[in-house]
Amino acid sequence: MKAFTHLLCLIALASTSTAAPADAPKPMQVEIRELPEAIRKTTTSLNPKFIVATPANTAGSQPLPLLIFLHGSGQRGSDIEKLREQQPLKHFNTQTAQPFVIIMPQCLSDQGGVKGIWEVADLEVLYAHFTQTLRFDRQRVYLIGYSMGGYGTWAWASSHPAHFAAIAPHAGGLGHGGPKDVTPDLDQWVKKLAPLPIRIVHGSQDNVVPSERSDRMFQMLKASGATQVELRMLPGKDHGIGSALADGKLYEWFLKHARKG
C-alpha cells in the first residue's frame, strides 16, 4: 500500500511539474475566414482563405488596432494552415499583451504558370472586405511584410497610403518582376510614401534581395523630405531575418502612430 501511495505521489508531482503555469499567456483566438464567392472571383493572386487572430482576452469595448502581415515567397500556396506558426502571430501567442487584431492573407503560388506575387488590386479587394466584416480602429492600421511581403508592403502603401498609420517592410524588394527588379515608378512611390512613419529592416549581407534596395528607399525618402523614416540595417545578417518580426520594440513603435483625421 505504501508503494502504491508513493507511486501516486510521483505521478502527481510529474503532472504538476509539466503543467503550464496558471498565468501562462493564452494563444490568440485564430479563425480561418473565407472571401465570399462573388468577391473571390474578382481576385487572381489570393487564397480566398485568410487568418484573423484576435487577443485571447477581448475584454473592453474599444476597437483594436489592425496589424496586416504579408508573408514571403516560401509561404505561398493554398494551405492557409501553414501561416499559423509564422510571425508575427507566433510572437503574440507567447505574450500577455496582445494589442492587435492580426490579419494574415496568403498569396497563391501560381497564376497561370507564373509565380504568384502580391497584387495591390487584390489586396484592395481584401481590405474593402475587412472594413465591412471586421471591427478595428481605422486610424491605427499597420502594415508589415517580409521579403516578397516587403515588396507588397512598399507597393500597397505607395498606392494607398491613406489606409495606414505606419509600415515596416522587412528585406523587401522594389519590383514586381522578382527580388532584384526595381519598379520604374519608384519616384512616385517615394512621393506618396514620404508622409508615412516607416521602419525599414534589412540584413546587410542579403544576397537574395540586395540590401541596397532598402538603403536606396531610405535615402530617396529622406531626400524627399520624409521625417519619420528609419533604416535598421542588421550587420552580418543575410536574407533570413524572420527573427526581427519577433522584436517587441517593433510593435511598440507601431502603437505610437495613428492617422489624423
QUIBELSUL-V463665 format. One record per residue. N is the residue number from 1. RES is the residue in three letters. PHI is phi in whole degrees, 0 to 359 (NA if undefined). PSI is psi in whole degrees, -180 to 180 (999 if undefined). OMEGA is omega in degrees with one decimal (* if undefined). Layout:
BEGIN
n={N N}
res={RES RES}
phi={PHI PHI}
psi={PSI PSI}
omega={OMEGA OMEGA}
END
This chain:
BEGIN
n={1 2 3 4 5 6 7 8 9 10 11 12 13 14 15 16 17 18 19 20 21 22 23 24 25 26 27 28 29 30 31 32 33 34 35 36 37 38 39 40 41 42 43 44 45 46 47 48 49 50 51 52 53 54 55 56 57 58 59 60 61 62 63 64 65 66 67 68 69 70 71 72 73 74 75 76 77 78 79 80 81 82 83 84 85 86 87 88 89 90 91 92 93 94 95 96 97 98 99 100 101 102 103 104 105 106 107 108 109 110 111 112 113 114 115 116 117 118 119 120 121 122 123 124 125 126 127 128 129 130 131 132 133 134 135 136 137 138 139 140 141 142 143 144 145 146 147 148 149 150 151 152 153 154 155 156 157 158 159 160 161 162 163 164 165 166 167 168 169 170 171 172 173 174 175 176 177 178 179 180 181 182 183 184 185 186 187 188 189 190 191 192 193 194 195 196 197 198 199 200 201 202 203 204 205 206 207 208 209 210 211 212 213 214 215 216 217 218 219 220 221 222 223 224 225 226 227 228 229 230 231 232 233 234 235 236 237 238 239 240 241 242 243 244 245 246 247 248 249 250 251 252 253 254 255 256 257 258 259 260 261}
res={MET LYS ALA PHE THR HIS LEU LEU CYS LEU ILE ALA LEU ALA SER THR SER THR ALA ALA PRO ALA ASP ALA PRO LYS PRO MET GLN VAL GLU ILE ARG GLU LEU PRO GLU ALA ILE ARG LYS THR THR THR SER LEU ASN PRO LYS PHE ILE VAL ALA THR PRO ALA ASN THR ALA GLY SER GLN PRO LEU PRO LEU LEU ILE PHE LEU HIS GLY SER GLY GLN ARG GLY SER ASP ILE GLU LYS LEU ARG GLU GLN GLN PRO LEU LYS HIS PHE ASN THR GLN THR ALA GLN PRO PHE VAL ILE ILE MET PRO GLN CYS LEU SER ASP GLN GLY GLY VAL LYS GLY ILE TRP GLU VAL ALA ASP LEU GLU VAL LEU TYR ALA HIS PHE THR GLN THR LEU ARG PHE ASP ARG GLN ARG VAL TYR LEU ILE GLY TYR SER MET GLY GLY TYR GLY THR TRP ALA TRP ALA SER SER HIS PRO ALA HIS PHE ALA ALA ILE ALA PRO HIS ALA GLY GLY LEU GLY HIS GLY GLY PRO LYS ASP VAL THR PRO ASP LEU ASP GLN TRP VAL LYS LYS LEU ALA PRO LEU PRO ILE ARG ILE VAL HIS GLY SER GLN ASP ASN VAL VAL PRO SER GLU ARG SER ASP ARG MET PHE GLN MET LEU LYS ALA SER GLY ALA THR GLN VAL GLU LEU ARG MET LEU PRO GLY LYS ASP HIS GLY ILE GLY SER ALA LEU ALA ASP GLY LYS LEU TYR GLU TRP PHE LEU LYS HIS ALA ARG LYS GLY}
phi={NA 297 295 295 297 297 296 298 296 296 296 297 295 296 297 294 288 262 289 292 303 299 260 297 301 270 300 296 278 257 234 266 252 218 294 301 306 297 280 297 292 270 248 238 252 256 295 296 271 212 266 239 244 242 303 300 255 260 297 109 257 282 298 269 300 250 247 255 244 253 283 270 296 292 256 297 142 240 257 295 297 293 275 300 262 268 287 274 300 301 298 284 286 248 246 282 269 232 276 241 274 249 247 228 280 229 272 293 277 218 233 61 88 252 301 293 211 297 251 301 301 289 296 294 299 296 297 299 293 302 295 269 238 239 259 204 280 291 273 227 250 241 238 222 210 238 59 303 290 294 301 302 296 301 294 291 293 287 276 221 297 291 290 247 272 191 225 214 284 246 53 271 278 238 218 288 273 136 297 253 283 228 296 288 265 301 298 291 304 299 301 280 277 308 287 277 292 225 245 259 233 205 278 294 252 293 250 262 250 305 297 302 297 289 296 297 297 299 294 293 294 297 294 275 102 298 247 236 248 222 243 252 271 272 296 78 271 265 289 279 248 302 296 295 282 256 276 301 292 299 284 296 297 306 291 283 243 215 289 256 86}
psi={-42 -38 -41 -43 -40 -39 -42 -39 -41 -41 -44 -40 -42 -41 -41 -39 -26 -10 147 142 149 -29 15 143 139 140 153 156 112 127 135 115 168 137 139 154 -44 -34 -41 -28 -17 -2 158 -24 -6 137 128 -16 143 159 135 118 128 154 149 -38 106 20 146 149 -7 137 141 156 153 127 118 128 128 119 173 -178 -27 -17 9 154 -163 12 93 -22 -26 -14 -12 -34 12 157 154 -3 -41 -41 -48 -15 -7 9 143 -30 117 83 -3 154 130 130 132 97 172 134 134 154 -23 134 92 41 -4 136 136 151 157 127 125 -42 -40 -39 -33 -39 -44 -43 -41 -37 -40 -45 -23 -22 -10 150 118 166 110 -17 -8 71 124 141 130 141 154 132 -115 -34 -26 -42 -47 -36 -48 -49 -46 -46 -32 -26 -32 63 -24 -14 -32 142 -25 154 157 86 131 121 40 139 176 12 151 -20 5 176 -23 4 154 126 143 -9 20 -40 -40 -38 -51 -43 -42 -28 -23 -37 -13 147 126 129 116 131 133 148 134 -24 25 121 10 -60 110 137 -20 -29 -44 -39 -39 -45 -41 -48 -41 -39 -44 -42 -25 -2 6 131 -4 33 139 150 124 94 118 109 133 -3 144 -150 -23 76 30 -27 -23 -19 -6 17 109 -29 -27 -44 -30 -40 -45 -48 -11 -10 138 144 149 138 999}
omega={179.5 179.8 -179.7 178.6 179.0 179.2 178.3 178.7 178.7 178.9 179.7 179.8 179.3 179.4 -179.7 -175.4 -178.2 -179.8 178.4 177.5 -177.0 -177.4 179.6 179.2 175.4 178.1 175.0 178.0 -174.8 179.2 173.2 177.8 -175.4 176.8 174.8 -175.8 -177.7 -178.8 -177.0 179.5 -179.8 180.0 178.6 -170.7 -170.5 160.7 -179.3 176.9 177.3 -177.9 169.0 179.9 178.8 -177.8 178.6 176.8 -176.8 179.3 -179.6 -173.8 -177.1 175.4 -178.2 171.3 179.2 176.8 179.4 179.7 175.5 -174.5 177.0 -173.3 -178.2 -179.7 175.8 176.8 -179.2 177.8 -176.5 -177.5 -177.6 179.8 -177.7 -176.3 -179.1 170.1 1.1 -179.1 179.3 179.4 -174.4 174.3 177.2 -175.5 174.3 176.7 -179.8 -168.6 -173.4 152.8 -177.0 176.3 178.1 174.5 179.3 176.6 176.9 -175.2 -174.4 176.7 -179.8 179.6 178.6 179.6 -177.6 174.6 -179.1 178.9 -176.1 -178.7 179.4 177.6 176.2 175.7 179.8 -178.9 177.6 177.3 177.1 -174.6 180.0 -170.1 -178.6 174.6 178.6 -179.0 -175.0 178.3 -177.4 175.7 -175.1 -177.3 -179.4 179.4 -179.3 176.0 175.8 175.6 173.1 173.2 179.7 178.2 177.1 -173.6 -176.9 -177.6 178.7 178.8 -176.2 -175.8 -177.1 177.4 -159.2 174.9 178.3 178.7 180.0 175.3 179.6 177.6 -172.8 172.6 -174.6 -177.6 -179.6 -173.5 178.7 -172.1 -178.8 178.2 175.1 -178.6 173.8 -178.3 -172.3 179.3 178.0 174.9 -175.9 -179.2 -177.5 -178.0 -170.8 -179.2 -173.3 164.5 -175.6 170.3 -179.2 -178.9 -178.5 172.9 -175.1 -177.7 -178.9 177.3 174.6 169.2 -175.7 179.9 177.0 -178.8 179.0 178.0 179.0 179.6 179.6 -178.1 179.7 178.9 178.2 -179.8 -179.5 178.4 178.3 -177.6 -176.2 179.0 177.0 179.3 174.7 177.2 -174.3 -173.3 175.7 -177.4 176.1 -176.0 -175.6 -179.1 179.9 -179.7 178.4 178.7 175.8 179.7 -178.0 -179.4 176.1 -176.2 171.5 178.1 177.6 -172.4 175.9 -171.2 174.8 176.6 177.5 177.4 *}
END
